[in-house]
Amino acid sequence: MARWTTDDIPHLAGRTAVVTGANSGLGFETALALARAGARVALACRDQAKGRAALDRIRQAVPDADVRLDPLDLADLASVRKFAAGFSAEHDGLNILVNNAGVMAIPRRETADGFEMQFGTNHLGHFALTGLLLDRLLARPGARVVTVSSPAAMMGRIRFDDLQGSRRYGKWTAYGQAKLSNQLFALELDRRATD
């Protein structure tokens, strides 16, 4: 059986993509692969210095790439709204949304809006972003939303009685819950989109 590689990505000229957390890791590699395939790519990054470095690396690797850097802090819903409003004002559609950014196994902290940081960043921020960009996605036939999860979702459990981990917090427990939430969100979005 042949193994899939980034060489199998079809030509994406005329398509627009947003990749969160595109400054490093999977996000960077995803943005680079999409740019190589000819997509117009928005690098949505919290850390603008790291984002600029990633932008420069992509432009060095793909000199004719149509890439840009936009500020997005998923731990701050005002930033999510600002990003979505700016994107929507400039684009009439969105073909690919890659919900990739996240934090992993950190001490308990809260987002700007008072949510536990891993749940708020990894799940709620992406949930809000997808919802705010949904009209742009629906404007493009065949649009895709990719929500990056982790095998840690297998240890996850949604703790409805302590969703924010305010009574009892374990950094891996919170991470597992956030990653399970990513999977449940992706499945439900797919169910609604295909009904």
MIVEXFI-200670 format. One record per residue: chain; x, y, z of N, C-alpha, C, CB in turn. Coordinates in pm, 1 decimal, decimal comma. Glycine has a CB too. Example, Ala and Ser with C-alpha at 12.3 -4.5 7.8 and 13.67 -1.06 7.14 Angstrom:
residues 2
LOLUM   chaine        nc1        nc2        nc3       cac1       cac2       cac3        cc1        cc2        cc3       cbc1       cbc2       cbc3
LOLUM        A     1319,0     -569,0      780,0     1230,0     -450,0      780,0     1320,0     -330,0      780,0     1130,8     -447,3      904,6
LOLUM        A     1285,0     -225,0      708,0     1367,0     -106,0      714,0     1290,0        3,0      787,0     1408,4      -59,8      572,5
//
This chain:
residues 195
LOLUM   chaine        nc1        nc2        nc3       cac1       cac2       cac3        cc1        cc2        cc3       cbc1       cbc2       cbc3
LOLUM        A       84,2     -118,4        0,0        0,0        0,0        0,0       88,9      125,0        0,0      -95,8       -0,3      122,6
LOLUM        A       58,9      216,4      -89,2      136,0      340,9      -98,4      108,7      429,2       22,1      102,3      416,5     -228,3
LOLUM        A      212,1      495,9       69,5      197,0      587,9      182,2      174,3      729,5      129,4      321,9      583,0      275,1
LOLUM        A       81,2      800,3      192,0       50,7      937,0      154,3      163,9     1028,1      199,8      -84,1      982,1      214,7
LOLUM        A      201,3     1123,9      116,8      298,9     1226,6      154,3      243,7     1361,7      110,5      439,9     1199,0       89,4
LOLUM        A      313,4     1466,8      147,3      269,3     1601,2      106,4      274,9     1618,2      -44,8      355,6     1708,4      173,8
LOLUM        A      350,2     1532,6     -115,1      351,6     1537,6     -261,3      215,7     1500,3     -320,0      459,3     1444,2     -316,2
LOLUM        A      131,6     1434,8     -239,5       -1,6     1395,0     -285,9     -105,4     1506,0     -272,2      -47,9     1273,8     -209,4
LOLUM        A      -68,1     1619,6     -211,9     -161,9     1731,5     -199,8     -190,6     1785,2     -340,3     -104,3     1844,8     -106,3
LOLUM        A     -317,6     1798,6     -376,6     -348,8     1851,2     -510,5     -309,9     1998,9     -521,3     -499,6     1833,6     -541,9
LOLUM        A     -306,8     2047,7     -642,9     -277,1     2188,9     -665,3     -388,0     2273,7     -603,8     -261,9     2219,3     -817,3
LOLUM        A     -350,6     2372,2     -524,1     -448,8     2451,0     -448,4     -454,0     2598,1     -489,4     -418,1     2442,1     -301,4
LOLUM        A     -409,4     2630,3     -609,0     -415,9     2768,5     -656,0     -559,9     2817,7     -649,5     -360,5     2780,9     -800,3
LOLUM        A     -578,2     2940,0     -603,4     -711,2     2997,3     -592,7     -783,4     2960,9     -464,4     -792,8     2954,6     -708,3
LOLUM        A     -721,3     2878,5     -380,8     -781,7     2839,0     -253,7     -714,6     2914,3     -139,7     -770,3     2686,1     -232,1
LOLUM        A     -792,5     2941,9      -36,3     -743,9     3016,6       80,0     -746,9     2927,1      203,1     -829,0     3144,3      103,5
LOLUM        A     -638,8     2934,4      280,8     -627,3     2852,9      401,7     -586,7     2940,3      520,0     -524,9     2738,8      381,4
LOLUM        A     -634,8     2904,5      637,0     -591,8     2963,9      764,1     -535,7     2850,7      848,4     -710,6     3038,3      838,5
LOLUM        A     -415,9     2870,6      902,3     -353,6     2771,4      989,8     -321,1     2839,7     1122,0     -224,5     2709,4      924,5
LOLUM        A     -383,2     2794,0     1230,8     -351,8     2851,4     1362,3     -225,1     2785,7     1416,1     -470,9     2832,3     1462,2
LOLUM        A     -147,8     2864,1     1488,9      -22,9     2812,7     1544,1       75,6     2774,2     1435,6      -50,0     2693,6     1632,6
LOLUM        A       80,4     2851,8     1328,5      162,3     2817,9     1211,8      309,0     2854,4     1229,0      108,1     2886,9     1089,7
LOLUM        A      347,9     2901,5     1345,0      486,3     2944,1     1363,1      582,2     2829,5     1396,5      492,7     3047,2     1471,5
LOLUM        A      529,1     2711,0     1432,7      618,8     2599,7     1466,7      546,1     2466,0     1453,4      674,0     2616,1     1610,3
LOLUM        A      622,1     2358,7     1461,1      566,6     2224,4     1466,9      475,7     2189,4     1350,5      492,1     2207,7     1592,9
LOLUM        A      367,5     2118,2     1382,6      271,7     2075,4     1280,2      210,2     2193,4     1205,7      161,7     1992,3     1343,6
LOLUM        A      185,6     2301,3     1277,0      126,8     2418,9     1213,2      217,1     2475,8     1105,6       97,0     2525,3     1316,4
LOLUM        A      346,3     2487,8     1137,2      441,8     2538,2     1037,7      448,5     2444,8      917,8      581,9     2554,5     1100,1
LOLUM        A      463,8     2314,9      943,6      475,6     2218,4      834,3      349,3     2216,8      747,9      503,0     2078,0      890,0
LOLUM        A      233,8     2232,5      810,3      107,6     2236,8      735,7      102,1     2360,9      646,9      -12,8     2235,0      832,5
LOLUM        A      135,9     2476,6      705,4      134,9     2601,2      627,8      234,0     2594,1      511,5      168,5     2721,3      718,6
LOLUM        A      350,8     2538,0      536,3      451,9     2522,9      430,8      400,1     2432,6      318,5      583,0     2465,1      489,4
LOLUM        A      342,2     2319,7      354,1      290,2     2226,7      252,5      177,3     2289,5      171,3      240,5     2097,8      318,9
LOLUM        A       88,4     2363,0      237,7      -21,2     2429,0      166,2       32,5     2537,0       72,7     -121,5     2490,3      265,7
LOLUM        A      133,3     2611,9      118,5      194,6     2715,1       33,5      261,8     2651,5      -87,8      297,6     2798,0      113,9
LOLUM        A      331,7     2541,0      -65,9      396,5     2470,8     -178,2      293,8     2422,9     -280,2      478,4     2351,0     -126,9
LOLUM        A      173,7     2389,8     -233,1       67,9     2343,2     -322,5       -5,1     2459,1     -390,8      -31,7     2258,1     -245,0
LOLUM        A       34,1     2582,2     -360,0      -22,2     2698,4     -428,6     -135,3     2768,7     -357,6      -69,3     2657,9     -559,4
LOLUM        A     -169,6     2726,3     -235,3     -277,1     2793,3     -161,1     -231,3     2929,9     -110,8     -323,6     2706,2      -42,7
LOLUM        A     -326,9     3017,6      -93,9     -305,4     3145,2      -24,6     -320,1     3112,0      124,0     -409,3     3260,2      -72,3
LOLUM        A     -214,9     3136,9      205,3     -214,1     3089,1      343,6     -198,0     3204,8      441,8     -101,8     2986,9      364,1
LOLUM        A     -288,1     3208,2      540,3     -277,0     3303,4      651,8     -220,5     3227,9      771,4     -416,6     3369,2      686,8
LOLUM        A     -104,6     3274,0      818,8      -43,7     3218,5      939,2     -104,6     3293,0     1056,9      114,3     3231,2      937,1
LOLUM        A     -187,1     3226,1     1134,5     -256,9     3288,2     1247,3     -179,8     3253,7     1374,5     -406,9     3239,8     1256,5
LOLUM        A     -102,9     3350,2     1425,8       -8,7     3322,8     1534,5      -22,8     3422,3     1648,9      133,6     3325,1     1481,9
LOLUM        A       -8,9     3370,5     1769,8       -9,6     3455,1     1889,0      121,3     3534,4     1899,0      -30,7     3369,4     2016,1
LOLUM        A      233,0     3466,4     1886,2      365,2     3528,3     1898,1      407,1     3580,8     1760,7      470,9     3426,2     1953,8
LOLUM        A      399,4     3711,7     1743,7      425,6     3770,4     1612,7      572,3     3761,0     1571,5      382,6     3914,5     1612,3
LOLUM        A      665,5     3763,9     1665,6      807,2     3749,8     1630,7      833,0     3610,3     1574,2      897,4     3775,8     1754,4
LOLUM        A      780,3     3507,5     1639,8      795,3     3370,5     1588,7      718,5     3354,3     1457,7      745,4     3267,1     1693,3
LOLUM        A      605,1     3421,0     1447,7      527,2     3416,6     1324,3      603,2     3476,8     1207,5      395,6     3489,2     1342,8
LOLUM        A      671,6     3590,8     1231,3      750,5     3653,6     1125,0      864,6     3562,9     1080,2      806,2     3788,4     1172,3
LOLUM        A      927,3     3495,7     1177,5     1035,4     3402,3     1143,2      981,5     3288,0     1057,6     1102,2     3346,4     1271,2
LOLUM        A      863,8     3236,4     1092,1      801,7     3128,8     1013,5      765,3     3178,5      873,7      675,5     3074,8     1085,1
LOLUM        A      711,4     3298,4      866,2      676,3     3358,4      737,7      799,9     3368,9      649,1      612,5     3497,5      758,0
LOLUM        A      910,7     3415,9      706,3     1035,9     3428,1      630,4     1084,9     3291,8      583,3     1144,2     3496,1      715,8
LOLUM        A     1075,9     3190,1      668,3     1119,9     3054,8      630,7     1035,2     3000,0      515,4     1111,7     2959,5      752,5
LOLUM        A      905,1     3024,7      520,4      819,0     2976,4      411,3      852,0     3050,2      282,5      669,0     2994,7      446,7
LOLUM        A      872,6     3180,4      291,6      905,2     3257,7      170,7     1041,0     3218,4      113,4      903,7     3407,6      201,7
LOLUM        A     1134,7     3178,2      197,5     1264,0     3129,2      147,4     1246,5     2995,9       76,1     1365,5     3114,5      262,9
LOLUM        A     1163,8     2908,3      133,7     1142,3     2775,9       75,6     1054,6     2780,6      -49,0     1079,8     2683,9      178,3
LOLUM        A      959,1     2874,1      -49,9      863,2     2886,5     -161,1      857,8     3034,2     -200,1      718,8     2831,8     -121,1
LOLUM        A      952,7     3079,8     -281,7      963,5     3223,3     -310,9      836,5     3287,5     -366,0     1073,6     3245,1     -408,0
LOLUM        A      754,2     3212,7     -438,8      632,6     3271,3     -494,7      510,1     3246,5     -406,3      607,6     3215,4     -633,6
LOLUM        A      532,2     3205,6     -281,3      420,9     3175,1     -190,4      337,3     3299,4     -162,8      473,5     3117,0      -58,2
LOLUM        A      206,4     3279,0     -156,1      112,4     3384,4     -118,7       76,1     3360,9       28,2      -16,6     3384,5     -211,9
LOLUM        A      161,9     3410,9      116,8      145,0     3390,3      260,4      144,9     3523,8      333,2      255,8     3299,3      315,8
LOLUM        A       74,9     3524,9      445,6       70,1     3645,7      528,1       63,4     3603,6      672,8      -51,2     3736,2      490,9
LOLUM        A       94,9     3696,3      760,2       92,6     3672,6      904,3      -16,1     3758,8      966,2      231,2     3703,0      968,9
LOLUM        A      -99,2     3696,1     1049,5     -205,1     3767,9     1119,5     -201,1     3733,0     1267,8     -343,7     3734,3     1059,3
LOLUM        A     -221,2     3832,4     1354,9     -222,9     3803,4     1498,4     -350,8     3731,0     1539,9     -208,3     3932,6     1578,4
LOLUM        A     -333,2     3626,3     1621,2     -446,8     3552,6     1675,7     -403,9     3488,1     1806,6     -498,8     3445,3     1574,7
LOLUM        A     -470,7     3526,1     1914,2     -448,5     3464,7     2044,7     -576,2     3391,4     2082,5     -409,0     3571,5     2153,6
LOLUM        A     -572,4     3259,7     2072,5     -692,0     3178,1     2099,1     -732,2     3179,7     2245,5     -668,4     3035,1     2055,3
LOLUM        A     -645,1     3229,2     2333,1     -676,4     3239,3     2475,4     -744,2     3371,6     2508,3     -549,8     3223,8     2558,6
LOLUM        A     -784,4     3443,9     2406,5     -849,1     3573,5     2424,0     -958,2     3586,0     2317,4     -745,1     3691,6     2414,0
LOLUM        A    -1084,1     3572,2     2358,6    -1192,9     3571,3     2260,5    -1207,0     3703,7     2186,0    -1323,2     3538,4     2329,0
LOLUM        A    -1160,0     3813,5     2245,2    -1159,8     3941,1     2171,9    -1064,0     3931,9     2053,5    -1119,5     4059,4     2265,5
LOLUM        A     -950,3     3866,6     2071,8     -854,7     3846,8     1962,6     -913,7     3756,2     1855,3     -723,2     3787,1     2016,0
LOLUM        A     -986,1     3652,7     1895,8    -1050,7     3562,2     1800,3    -1153,0     3639,6     1717,4    -1119,0     3443,3     1874,0
LOLUM        A    -1234,0     3721,2     1784,6    -1334,3     3800,5     1711,5    -1267,0     3898,8     1615,5    -1425,1     3877,1     1810,4
LOLUM        A    -1158,7     3962,6     1661,1    -1088,4     4060,3     1576,3    -1028,7     3991,8     1453,2     -976,7     4131,9     1656,7
LOLUM        A     -965,7     3875,6     1474,8     -909,6     3802,4     1360,5    -1019,6     3766,3     1261,5     -836,5     3674,8     1407,9
LOLUM        A    -1128,8     3708,6     1311,0    -1238,0     3664,3     1223,5    -1299,4     3782,0     1148,2    -1346,3     3592,1     1305,2
LOLUM        A    -1317,3     3894,3     1215,9    -1374,8     4011,6     1149,6    -1281,6     4063,4     1040,9    -1403,6     4122,6     1251,9
LOLUM        A    -1152,7     4069,2     1069,8    -1055,4     4115,3      970,4    -1048,8     4021,6      850,6     -917,3     4128,2     1033,6
LOLUM        A    -1046,2     3891,5      878,3    -1041,8     3794,5      769,3    -1167,6     3804,8      683,1    -1026,7     3651,7      824,9
LOLUM        A    -1282,1     3811,9      748,1    -1409,0     3817,3      675,0    -1421,2     3944,0      592,6    -1525,9     3807,5      771,3
LOLUM        A    -1365,0     4054,2      640,2    -1369,8     4179,4      564,9    -1285,3     4172,2      438,3    -1322,8     4295,0      652,1
LOLUM        A    -1180,3     4090,4      440,2    -1087,7     4082,7      326,8    -1113,5     3965,2      233,0     -947,8     4074,2      377,7
LOLUM        A    -1187,3     3863,6      278,4    -1206,7     3742,2      198,1    -1354,7     3705,3      191,7    -1125,0     3624,8      256,4
LOLUM        A    -1399,6     3669,6       73,3    -1539,3     3628,3       60,9    -1557,7     3479,3       83,9    -1592,3     3665,4      -75,4
LOLUM        A    -1447,6     3407,1      103,4    -1458,5     3264,4      129,1    -1332,5     3209,3      192,4    -1488,4     3190,1        1,2
LOLUM        A    -1346,2     3089,7      247,9    -1234,6     3019,6      311,0    -1247,1     2872,5      273,9    -1233,8     3039,7      467,7
LOLUM        A    -1140,2     2816,4      217,6    -1141,9     2676,8      173,7    -1093,6     2579,3      279,7    -1058,0     2661,6       51,2
LOLUM        A     -993,2     2620,1      356,9     -931,1     2529,3      452,7     -904,7     2604,8      582,7     -799,2     2469,1      395,4
LOLUM        A     -957,4     2553,0      692,1     -927,9     2605,4      825,6     -861,2     2493,4      903,9    -1058,3     2657,3      898,7
LOLUM        A     -737,6     2516,2      945,3     -664,0     2417,0     1023,2     -653,1     2467,6     1167,0     -521,9     2390,0      961,7
LOLUM        A     -732,9     2407,5     1255,0     -733,0     2440,4     1397,7     -621,7     2359,6     1464,5     -873,2     2410,2     1463,9
LOLUM        A     -503,5     2418,0     1470,9     -385,2     2346,2     1514,4     -326,4     2396,7     1645,6     -282,1     2353,7     1408,7
LOLUM        A     -327,8     2526,1     1669,1     -256,1     2584,2     1782,8     -302,8     2524,0     1914,4     -274,6     2735,7     1785,5
LOLUM        A     -214,5     2526,2     2010,9     -254,3     2475,8     2141,6     -142,7     2482,3     2243,9     -302,3     2335,0     2129,2
LOLUM        A     -182,5     2455,9     2366,8      -87,6     2445,7     2477,1     -102,9     2306,1     2536,4     -111,6     2558,1     2585,8
LOLUM        A        5,0     2256,7     2598,6        2,5     2117,8     2644,6       58,9     2104,7     2786,0       81,6     2028,8     2548,5
LOLUM        A      -21,9     2042,2     2872,6       21,6     1999,1     3005,8       91,4     2110,6     3084,2      114,8     1879,9     2993,4
LOLUM        A       22,6     2223,3     3095,9       79,3     2338,3     3166,9       16,5     2350,2     3306,2       57,0     2469,1     3085,8
LOLUM        A       83,5     2420,0     3396,3       20,0     2447,5     3525,9     -110,0     2524,0     3504,4      115,5     2528,0     3618,6
LOLUM        A     -202,0     2513,6     3599,9     -332,8     2576,3     3582,6     -319,9     2727,6     3570,8     -425,1     2540,4     3699,3
LOLUM        A     -371,6     2777,9     3461,5     -382,3     2921,3     3437,3     -516,9     2942,9     3371,8     -263,9     2976,1     3347,9
LOLUM        A     -554,0     3069,0     3355,9     -681,2     3100,7     3291,1     -659,9     3189,5     3170,1     -776,1     3168,6     3389,4
LOLUM        A     -751,5     3178,3     3075,8     -750,1     3263,6     2957,5     -795,1     3404,5     2997,1     -841,8     3205,1     2845,4
LOLUM        A     -788,4     3495,6     2903,5     -834,7     3632,7     2926,9     -981,4     3636,1     2967,7     -813,7     3717,7     2802,0
LOLUM        A    -1055,9     3533,6     2929,1    -1199,2     3528,3     2957,5    -1232,9     3441,3     3077,7    -1273,2     3477,5     2837,0
LOLUM        A    -1130,9     3392,9     3148,4    -1153,0     3318,1     3271,2    -1171,8     3167,9     3255,9    -1269,4     3372,1     3338,0
LOLUM        A    -1139,7     3112,1     3138,7    -1148,7     2967,7     3119,2    -1015,2     2902,8     3152,2    -1190,9     2934,3     2974,5
LOLUM        A    -1019,6     2776,3     3194,7     -894,3     2702,3     3214,5     -818,2     2706,5     3082,4     -920,7     2552,7     3261,2
LOLUM        A     -687,8     2733,9     3088,2     -608,4     2767,4     2969,9     -608,6     2659,7     2861,3     -467,8     2794,2     3011,3
LOLUM        A     -592,7     2532,7     2896,1     -586,5     2429,9     2792,1     -722,0     2411,1     2724,7     -538,7     2297,2     2851,3
LOLUM        A     -828,0     2406,6     2803,6     -963,3     2393,7     2747,8     -998,2     2518,8     2667,1    -1068,1     2371,2     2861,1
LOLUM        A     -964,6     2635,5     2722,5     -997,2     2761,7     2656,6     -922,8     2783,0     2526,3     -968,5     2875,2     2748,3
LOLUM        A     -793,9     2750,7     2524,9     -712,1     2771,0     2404,7     -734,7     2661,0     2302,7     -564,4     2777,5     2441,3
LOLUM        A     -715,8     2537,8     2345,6     -719,4     2424,9     2252,5     -858,3     2398,0     2196,2     -668,7     2301,2     2320,9
LOLUM        A     -961,2     2418,0     2278,3    -1096,3     2387,5     2230,6    -1182,1     2512,7     2208,9    -1165,3     2295,8     2328,9
LOLUM        A    -1206,3     2588,1     2315,6    -1302,1     2699,6     2304,1    -1258,5     2805,4     2203,4    -1321,7     2764,9     2439,4
LOLUM        A    -1130,6     2836,6     2198,9    -1082,0     2935,1     2101,5    -1106,8     2889,7     1958,4     -933,1     2961,1     2122,2
LOLUM        A    -1076,4     2762,8     1931,1    -1099,9     2709,0     1796,9    -1249,0     2694,5     1766,7    -1030,8     2573,7     1781,7
LOLUM        A    -1326,9     2656,8     1867,7    -1472,2     2647,7     1850,6    -1527,4     2784,6     1807,5    -1540,9     2599,4     1983,0
LOLUM        A    -1485,5     2889,2     1878,9    -1532,2     3024,4     1845,7    -1483,7     3067,7     1707,8    -1484,6     3124,8     1951,4
LOLUM        A    -1357,3     3040,8     1677,6    -1302,2     3079,1     1547,8    -1378,6     3012,5     1433,6    -1153,8     3042,4     1540,1
LOLUM        A    -1401,9     2883,0     1446,9    -1475,1     2810,5     1342,7    -1615,5     2867,5     1325,6    -1482,6     2660,5     1376,4
LOLUM        A    -1682,1     2894,1     1436,9    -1816,5     2951,2     1429,6    -1817,9     3087,5     1361,9    -1875,3     2962,8     1568,2
LOLUM        A    -1720,1     3169,8     1393,1    -1714,0     3304,2     1335,3    -1675,8     3303,5     1187,2    -1614,9     3388,5     1412,5
LOLUM        A    -1607,9     3197,5     1143,2    -1568,8     3187,1     1002,2    -1659,5     3093,6      922,7    -1425,5     3139,2      991,8
LOLUM        A    -1762,2     3040,8      986,0    -1847,8     2941,1      922,1    -1912,4     2992,3      793,4    -1955,2     2896,8     1018,4
LOLUM        A    -1955,3     3117,4      792,2    -2016,7     3169,4      669,5    -1916,5     3173,8      554,8    -2074,1     3309,2      693,7
LOLUM        A    -1790,6     3201,9      586,1    -1686,6     3203,7      482,2    -1656,8     3062,2      433,4    -1557,5     3269,7      535,7
LOLUM        A    -1660,2     2965,6      524,0    -1641,0     2825,1      486,1    -1757,4     2775,1      400,3    -1626,5     2737,0      611,8
LOLUM        A    -1878,5     2808,4      439,5    -1996,5     2764,1      364,6    -2004,0     2827,6      226,3    -2122,9     2796,4      442,3
LOLUM        A    -1932,6     2938,8      208,5    -1930,2     3005,8       78,3    -1842,4     2932,3      -22,7    -1881,0     3148,8       94,3
LOLUM        A    -1767,8     2833,7       22,4    -1678,5     2758,0      -65,0    -1718,5     2610,2      -69,8    -1532,9     2772,0      -17,6
LOLUM        A    -1767,2     2562,5     -182,9    -1799,4     2420,1     -194,0    -1676,1     2335,3     -163,3    -1853,5     2387,3     -335,2
LOLUM        A    -1695,1     2231,6      -84,1    -1584,3     2142,7      -51,7    -1488,3     2196,1       52,8    -1509,1     2112,6     -174,0
LOLUM        A    -1525,6     2303,9      121,1    -1437,6     2359,1      224,8    -1413,5     2255,1      333,4    -1498,3     2487,9      286,0
LOLUM        A    -1298,7     2266,7      399,1    -1258,2     2170,6      501,7    -1218,2     2241,2      629,9    -1142,9     2084,1      451,6
LOLUM        A    -1256,2     2179,7      741,9    -1207,8     2221,3      873,0    -1130,5     2103,0      929,4    -1326,2     2265,7      969,1
LOLUM        A    -1005,3     2125,4      960,3     -919,7     2022,5     1020,2     -891,0     2066,1     1163,2     -785,5     2001,8      938,0
LOLUM        A     -933,1     1984,3     1258,7     -907,3     2014,6     1399,6     -808,0     1911,6     1451,6    -1039,9     2013,8     1484,5
LOLUM        A     -689,2     1958,5     1486,4     -580,9     1870,1     1529,7     -605,1     1827,6     1673,8     -442,8     1939,8     1515,6
LOLUM        A     -603,8     1696,8     1694,4     -620,7     1642,0     1828,1     -492,5     1569,7     1868,3     -743,2     1546,1     1834,3
LOLUM        A     -505,4     1468,2     1950,2     -388,6     1398,1     2002,4     -433,0     1262,9     2056,1     -317,4     1481,4     2113,2
LOLUM        A     -343,2     1165,9     2059,7     -377,5     1039,4     2126,1     -415,9     1059,7     2273,2     -260,1      942,0     2116,6
LOLUM        A     -377,7     1173,6     2330,6     -415,7     1203,9     2469,5     -567,1     1211,6     2486,4     -352,1     1335,9     2514,2
LOLUM        A     -639,8     1226,8     2375,9     -786,7     1228,9     2383,6     -840,1     1097,0     2438,9     -848,0     1256,6     2244,5
LOLUM        A     -764,5      989,3     2419,6     -810,2      858,7     2469,0     -816,1      855,0     2621,7     -717,8      747,5     2418,0
LOLUM        A     -735,4      936,1     2687,1     -741,3      941,3     2833,4     -834,5     1052,7     2880,8     -600,7      961,7     2891,8
LOLUM        A     -889,7     1126,0     2786,6     -975,4     1238,9     2821,3    -1112,5     1197,1     2869,3     -990,1     1329,5     2704,0
LOLUM        A    -1167,4     1280,7     2953,6    -1304,6     1266,3     3000,8    -1358,8     1407,1     3021,0    -1312,7     1180,7     3133,8
LOLUM        A    -1478,1     1432,5     2974,0    -1537,3     1564,4     2992,6    -1590,2     1569,7     3135,5    -1651,5     1592,9     2887,0
LOLUM        A    -1534,5     1655,4     3214,4    -1571,1     1667,3     3355,8    -1673,5     1780,4     3371,2    -1444,4     1693,9     3444,9
LOLUM        A    -1797,1     1747,5     3340,4    -1902,3     1848,8     3342,3    -1921,6     1910,0     3480,8    -2032,7     1788,6     3294,5
LOLUM        A    -1886,7     1836,2     3586,0    -1901,4     1889,6     3721,6    -1784,8     1980,3     3761,9    -1913,8     1775,3     3820,9
LOLUM        A    -1677,9     1982,9     3681,0    -1561,7     2068,0     3709,4    -1488,8     2095,9     3577,8    -1465,1     2000,0     3814,0
LOLUM        A    -1561,9     2147,1     3481,2    -1511,3     2167,2     3346,1    -1384,3     2252,2     3342,3    -1617,7     2231,5     3261,3
LOLUM        A    -1374,9     2349,1     3431,4    -1261,1     2441,1     3431,7    -1147,9     2396,5     3524,1    -1307,2     2578,6     3472,2
LOLUM        A    -1162,4     2280,0     3585,1    -1057,6     2230,4     3673,8    -1032,0     2321,3     3792,0     -930,8     2212,0     3597,5
LOLUM        A    -1135,3     2389,2     3839,6    -1116,6     2482,8     3951,5    -1113,4     2412,4     4086,5    -1227,3     2586,5     3951,6
LOLUM        A    -1177,9     2295,9     4096,4    -1174,6     2220,8     4223,2    -1056,9     2124,7     4229,0    -1305,0     2143,2     4242,5
LOLUM        A    -1030,3     2059,4     4115,6     -919,7     1965,0     4109,6     -857,5     1975,3     3970,7     -967,2     1818,3     4140,4
LOLUM        A     -728,5     1998,0     3966,3     -662,3     2018,8     3838,4     -543,0     1924,9     3823,9     -617,5     2164,8     3824,2
LOLUM        A     -538,8     1858,8     3711,6     -422,0     1781,5     3670,2     -387,5     1824,9     3529,4     -448,3     1626,6     3677,8
LOLUM        A     -262,6     1860,7     3505,9     -226,9     1916,9     3375,5     -252,5     1819,5     3260,3      -81,1     1958,1     3375,7
LOLUM        A     -229,5     1689,2     3281,8     -255,7     1591,7     3176,1     -404,3     1560,1     3163,8     -177,9     1463,7     3202,4
LOLUM        A     -474,4     1561,9     3276,1     -619,1     1541,3     3273,5     -686,4     1653,4     3194,1     -676,2     1535,0     3417,5
LOLUM        A     -642,4     1776,1     3219,2     -698,5     1891,6     3147,8     -664,3     1886,2     2999,4     -646,7     2022,9     3208,7
LOLUM        A     -543,1     1844,8     2968,7     -503,1     1832,9     2827,9     -587,2     1726,4     2757,7     -352,4     1798,3     2816,6
LOLUM        A     -604,4     1611,5     2821,9     -686,5     1504,4     2763,9     -829,3     1549,3     2739,8     -686,2     1382,7     2854,6
LOLUM        A     -885,2     1624,5     2834,3    -1021,3     1676,3     2817,8    -1029,4     1770,3     2697,6    -1067,1     1749,4     2945,5
LOLUM        A     -929,9     1856,8     2683,4     -929,7     1951,4     2571,7     -918,8     1878,4     2437,9     -814,1     2051,6     2586,7
LOLUM        A     -834,1     1776,8     2431,5     -815,2     1703,5     2307,1     -936,6     1616,4     2273,5     -690,0     1617,3     2316,2
LOLUM        A    -1000,6     1560,7     2375,4    -1126,5     1488,5     2352,4    -1233,2     1586,1     2302,7    -1174,3     1416,8     2482,9
LOLUM        A    -1237,0     1704,4     2359,8    -1331,8     1807,2     2314,7    -1308,7     1841,5     2167,8    -1319,0     1934,2     2401,1
LOLUM        A    -1181,4     1847,9     2125,0    -1150,3     1871,6     1983,4    -1213,1     1764,3     1895,7     -998,1     1875,5     1961,1
LOLUM        A    -1199,3     1639,1     1937,1    -1253,1     1529,4     1856,6    -1405,6     1531,7     1851,9    -1205,4     1395,7     1911,7
LOLUM        A    -1467,6     1555,3     1966,5    -1613,8     1560,5     1969,5    -1665,8     1675,7     1883,9    -1664,1     1575,0     2114,1
LOLUM        A    -1597,0     1788,9     1889,1    -1633,8     1903,8     1807,4    -1622,7     1870,2     1658,6    -1545,0     2024,4     1841,7
LOLUM        A    -1511,6     1807,1     1618,8    -1492,0     1772,7     1477,9    -1600,2     1676,1     1429,7    -1352,7     1710,9     1456,6
LOLUM        A    -1632,1     1577,5     1511,5    -1735,8     1480,8     1473,6    -1873,2     1546,2     1461,4    -1741,7     1367,6     1575,7
LOLUM        A    -1905,7     1632,2     1555,6    -2037,0     1697,9     1550,2    -2044,6     1797,2     1433,8    -2066,1     1770,4     1683,1
LOLUM        A    -1935,7     1868,5     1407,4    -1933,7     1960,8     1292,7    -1954,6     1883,5     1163,7    -1800,3     2039,6     1287,0
LOLUM        A    -1886,6     1769,5     1150,9    -1904,1     1685,6     1032,7    -2047,4     1634,9     1021,9    -1806,9     1567,7     1036,3
LOLUM        A    -2105,2     1591,3     1133,8    -2243,3     1540,1     1132,3    -2340,1     1647,5     1083,8    -2284,8     1491,1     1273,0
LOLUM        A    -2323,2     1767,8     1135,7    -2413,7     1876,4     1096,3    -2391,5     1919,3      951,7    -2395,5     1996,2     1188,8
LOLUM        A    -2265,6     1915,3      907,2    -2235,1     1958,7      771,5    -2284,2     1859,7      666,6    -2086,5     1979,4      756,3
LOLUM        A    -2294,0     1732,2      705,2    -2334,1     1631,7      607,7    -2479,8     1592,1      617,7    -2249,7     1510,9      622,9
LOLUM        A    -2554,8     1649,3      713,0    -2699,1     1620,1      724,8    -2777,5     1687,6      614,3    -2752,7     1665,3      861,3
//
